[in-house]
């Protein structure tokens, strides 16, 4: 079975280096022009490799230090590295797209305690010392709670963690004495040390054998 133009283009999307694209076109004559078929850059580009992808319309930015090109037909940027919600809003105004959005403490102070549905993670200390917070809804778009995210939320009584959550950071719920209702979905595979120390539901959580014992310790010197 021979690979056609569409199949080889899909395969080459997983290349990591510009030399892989060049070797493909040099080694297989009928695949010459493969790079010209791309309307986005499948890898980060430099001055040299940019000239080989001549028909890019959507520019993907994979890392914060990637070189950005605004030449030719480019009309939209897609940002893959972690950005704050505030940055996302600015990029949205420019018709750009962000794939990895974090709700930071600064975002929360500016936009409030309601977590936007576009957010993928809550940053370190996002709701830290938010004493008036009693309950909160975490959208299913969120997969990670940062270090000290809800630390010292003394009035927080309940929280529902969606099954999208896979990671709880260090001391995430430390010193939440009013927190008596919290569910632990099976999707969570990473528990930060001291994440439940001082919670009102500690004794109940200790019955859950999937939660590491160091989640209830106080001595972790982080957050």
C-alpha positions, 0 to 999 in steps of 0.5 A: 500500500502506497501512502498518498499526499494526504496520508504523508502530510498527516504523518509529517505533522508529527515530525519534530525537526525541519530536517525530517521534512527536508529528508522526506522530500529529498528521499521520495520524489513524489512527496516533493512539495509536501511543506507547501501544502501546509497552511500552518506550521507543524513545528517552531520555525526560524528564518531558514525553515520559515521560507520552506513553509510558503503557504502558512495562514495560521501560525502556531506558537508552541513555546513562549520564546518561539520566533513569531512571523507576521509576514505573508498570508498569516492572519491568525495565531494559535498559542499553545504555551500557558497564558493567563486569562487576562492574556487570553482576553487580549489575544482573543481581541486580536482574533488569536486562539489560546489553548492553555489558559490559567486563571491566576490570582491576579485574574481572580482579583480582576474578574471575580470568583466565577471561573470562566469556562475557557480556563484549563487550570487554576494558578498557584494561590489563585483563591488563597486567603479568599476568606469570604468564599463559601462555595465554588463551581469548578468547570469541567474544562479545569484539569489542575489546581495549583499549589496553595490554590484555596489555602486559608479559605476559612469560610469554604464549606463545600467544593465539587471537583469535576472528573476532569481534575487530574492534579491537586497542588501542594497545600491546595486546601490547607487550613480550610477548617469549614470544608466538610464536603469535598468529593475526590474523583478517580481521575485525580492521579497527583496529590500534592503534599499537605493538600488537605492539612487542616481541613474540616473533612480530614478524618473522612478523607483519611478513610479514602485509601487512594489519598497518600498519607502525606496529604495530611502532613503540615511540615512541607515547606512550600506554599 
